[in-house]
Amino acid sequence: PKPAAAKDAPKPVVIERDGIQARITEVPVPAGNYSNLTATAKRLCWTDRDRSMPPKVSLQCLDIANKPEPPESVMAEIRGYSLSQDGKKMLVRE
């Protein structure tokens, strides 16, 4: 019998590059200093660092939809955030 660890090992991610141009969508946000991009079933979230000194980091989110809506500033002046594994809860560090 196979060991349990090998049976439950995650499958490797394979990116199909043929036709990828037709599957990529530009996120409708202005240029900025973004990081920590995460996605849930309905939203994209990221941190935005402004150019002030000291820099301020805010949490931004945008609904995944084919609508040209601006991103929502969820919380200002954070240190970081994490999504739960199922993407239904968020922990924000102030």
N, C-alpha and C positions, 0 to 999 in steps of 0.2 A: 504494500500500500504506500501511497505518496504521503510525505509528511504534511501536516496541516498547514504549515507556513507556506509551502510551495503551492498548495491548492488555493489559498486565499490571497496569493500575491496579485497586486493590481496588474492589469494588462498594459503593455506599453502604449503610449499615445503615438498614433501615426497620422501625420498631416498629409492629406491628399492635395498636392500642389497643382495638379491639372485643373484648370478652370477656377482657380482661387480668386482671380480678379472679379468674377461674377458673384462671389459669395462674401466679399469684404464690403463693409459699409463704414463710411466715415462718420465719426461721432461729431454731432453739430455743436462743438464748443470752440471758443476762441483759443488761440495759441496761449500757452501758459506753462508754468513749472509744475507739472502733475506727476504724482507717483502713487503707488499702492492701489492700482486698479484692481477692483474685484467685481464680480458679477453674481447676481441672484437670478432667479427665474424671471423677474420683472424689471430689475434696475441694474445700472452700472453705478459704482461708487468709486471715488478716488479722493486723494488729498491734493490740495492746491496750496502751494507755498508762494506768498507774495514777496515783493522785493524790498520791503521795509527792513530796518535794522532795529532790533532783531526780527528775523522773518516770522510772520504769523502763518499758521497752517489752518486751513478750514476743510471741513468735510463737505464734499459736493456729491450729489446723486442726480441721475437722469433716468427717466423711465425708458425702457427698451421698447420703442414703438417707432413707427414711421411718421412721426410728427415732429416738426421743427420747433420744439419747445426748449426754452433755456434750462440749464441745469439748476437744481435747487440747492441753495446753501443750507445744509442740514444743521451744522454747528460750526461756530467760529472759534479760533484759538484752541485747537486740540493738539495733543501730543501724538496721537495715533488712534487706530481703530482696528477691530477684528470682527469678522463675520463668523457665526457658528457654522459648523460643518454642513448643515442643511440649508444655510443661507437665510434663515428665518429670523435670526436675532443678531444684534450688533452690540459690541462692547466698544465704548468710546473712552479714551483716556484724555483727561483735561490737563 
